[in-house]
Amino acid sequence: MKDLEKVNASQLFSFWKNLSVGLLVMMGTLFLSWAFPFYFSPIIGLLAAAFLYTMLYNNKMRPSSTCMVVPYAMFYCMIVYAFLSIILNVLDIWSVISVPKELSFFNDPYIPALLLDPVCLLVMVVFYTRRNKLAICIDCKITKGLAIERGRLGEILSSESRLQLVNLIWLFAVLSVIIWVYYFVWYYTFTLINSRDWYIFVWINIIAFILDELYFASRYFNIYLDLKENGEIITEEELSDMTTKTYLRFYVICGNRIFVNTRVADASESNRFMLDTPFVTKRNVNGITTGEVHGIIQRLTGVMNGELRFFYGRKSPDLAKHRILRYFYFLDGSPDEFEMSLDGEWMDFEALKVIYNECPTSISTTMLTDISRMVTVILTQKLFDDRGYRKMKIKSYKPTFDLLELREHKYDFQDDKWLRIAMYNSDLRGFHIRKWWDRMKKNNPGSRNKDNQWQRRR
């Protein structure tokens, strides 16, 4: 399964390109707000937000997409900036509040950076603190898989998106301090604005954005070179020539024990061993029947009368021609009655849960992903109903399960419904308000008619 760990070079480039486009949009917003009549500034901000939204939508429609958290945050930056500037000016006109003339786009000069930089700082801080609870992140995890499920690219996207947010927080914090300190200390409001003032209020931001783009361009080029040197890059030519592969993974279970190999070599690190199922095979085909799958696991285990049950399957979001199908193979009797031809041992599920909770890095990434999905789906169904409300009001209640229960109850692990509920349920703040809003929309006939018309147009 080493092919699944490789990084698609175009995905890495797209990741940097999305950040660069977002910074270019901000540069364009500042420059055009300065070059055009000042009252066009909120319109320019809304047009910038519309452009970023289009980019987000196009990325979502692609079968293989990259992380869009930072462009999504920049989209909100533009929205908040445009509407906040409009609200401040309206309140100023109505004499509800008094704002400095430099924040009113009806006056000359209007300095958009005084508002844009602090707004971007606050939005980036909010996105950084809520990055695991954002709707765009939840949808990405469910449709594309968790970071560990996407291999090396998933690790890069996860760590680098966090780094980008931290970088932008510091960038906008420094720019906000520079601009507002200059405004209060050296800028004279009763004289005409000069070239030095415009250099601080406009060009300092633009120069900082350009330097940030160059830094990340250099960073990701070095990451690309490191990956290429380690043989972890897959090119577009290799993707087009790649044959369709279906990987099959089986988890052989007897009673409350599972057969595992604790000495599986880690492909990414020499002299390191991990825990994984030994029953893994590959077929260069696009489709495979249940009968063929049953025959494969019978040959691998030597047990003819086991119960085969589908676990779940997923296509690789980054290598479209690859997919992994997981299965359970339940055996009757005692584990001691079966001698497997493959290396491994029968491990009690309670011992596996201890390893999973205390030392997850000793388990292979794919098996760790599979266990996480299994645990999440089962425990979520025990805690919440299908609307996301707690079945038991006692929050200290911690349900558990074993492999006997897994066999007895035919859980549907392919359905993503319970994963969504696990990420967004009544234990989270704002859940009840969101549910109330959804009910209001359902009870509004006009809203339903609009939704139906939109669905028919689609």
Secondary structure, DSSP 8 states (H G I E B T S, - for coil): -GGGG-EEHHHHHHHHHHHHHHHHHHHHHHHHHHHS-GGGHHHHHHHHHHHHHHHHHHHHHSSS----HHHHHHHHHHHHHHHHHHHHHHHHHTTSS---GGG-TTSSS--THHHHHHHHHHHHHHHHHTTTT-HHHHHHHHHH--TGGGHHHHHHHHHHHHHHHHHHHHHHHHHHHHHHHHHHHT--TTS---HHHHIIIIIHHHHHHHHHHHHHHHHHHHHHHHHHHTT-EE-HHHHHH---EEEEEEEEEETTEEEEEEEEE-TTSTT-EEEE-S-EEEES-S---HHHHHHHHHHHH--SS-EEEEEEEEE-SSSTTEEEEEEEEEE-S-GGG---SSS-EEEEHHHHHHHHHH-GGGB-HHHHHHHHHHHHHHHHHHHB-TTS-BSSS-TT------HHHHHHS----S--HHHHHHHSSTTSTTHHHHHHHHHHHHH-HHHHHHHHHHHHH-
